[in-house]
Amino acid sequence: MTEALAAWTPRVLSILRIITGLLIIQHGMGKIIGWPVVAMYATVQPFSLVGAAGFIELIGGALLIVGLCTRPVAFILSGMMAFAYFIGHFPKGFHPLINGGTLAALYCFTCLYLSTAGAGPWSVDAATKRA
């Protein structure tokens, strides 16, 4: 059983990267292009802090999905999510469940992992031997 699961480890790394990219890009799309429609993103200004985060999420999410420059992109996204947690959530309370920062914390550490583990075999990085 362990050997069968171990054989899937690189592929599951690619799946984790793709799903993380899809989840992050939707935040950027909501903030920058207005789809999907999210009420709290309706007044986001492109040159605001939230707008800048939207551009990073949009571009970074797309790069994660295809697996291009995965390590530096994931590192930048990890830092941005840590920043989002400490600026937007931590002032509301210590516990992520209470301050609404669970998702930011999870994105932060998932991207930190991807920045060290790489893109996996199903990626542009692997196809171009950057992984």
C-alpha angles and dihedrals in degrees: 000000000000092000092051091051092045090056088060096050097097093045093049088051088058091048091050090051093049095047092046090051092049092050093047096044091057090063091052092047091050092050100041108029098022097239126145089034111240117176095218091054094052094097100037111139115213094228096048127097090259090047091052089050088051092055091048090049093047096049096033093048091051091049091049092050093057094033099238118153086349100168099053093037092051090047091053091047090049091053092046091052091049088051090048090051096050096040100038107026114020094065088062093060145311101265118074092216090058099038095046094243100119094106094046091051092048092048089047095055095037090055091044088055092048090050089060101033097045132218103305127229098299097069146092088247091059092044090053094038094246095123 
